[in-house]
Amino acid sequence: MAATDVIRVRIDPKDKERLTQLYAARGTTISHEVRAFLRAELEYTSDPLAVLDGIASSARRKALASKMAEPSVQDIVAFIDRVREERAQEALVV
């Protein structure tokens, strides 16, 4: 479906410039990210699994933009284990 309707949003010029630079560094645009956000909102309200899909989609876009290799299952498990260990250590300090 072609994107033909327009939504106008007022934003502070400094914020717009910062966002423009941020998204350009990621290989995307403010318009693209706003459309992705709005699509995600529609999916989220209509599909309970859309949150997970949105997270995965966002991670994929960020990985592609950063040109980093997609993490393996072992990488993800190792990351989760590290976070759990850090949180356990923090709990001991409190």
C-alpha positions, 0 to 999 in steps of 0.5 A: 500500500502506498503511503499517501497521507501526511501527518505534520508534527511540530518539533523543536529544531534542535531535537529535529537536527539531533534525530536527523543525525542519529537516524542518518548514522543508522541508515534511516530517516525520521519519517521512516522511524515514525512510520515504523512506530505507527505501524508497530502501534497498530500491530501491538493493539491488534496482536499480543505477539506484536511486541516480540515481533517489534523488538526482533524487527528493531534489533534486526534494523539496528544490526543491519544499520551497524553492519554487525553480525547477527548474534547467535543463540549462544551469544544471546544466552551468554549475554543473559547469563552476564546480565543475571550475574551482574544483577546478582552482584548488585543485589549483594551490594545493596 
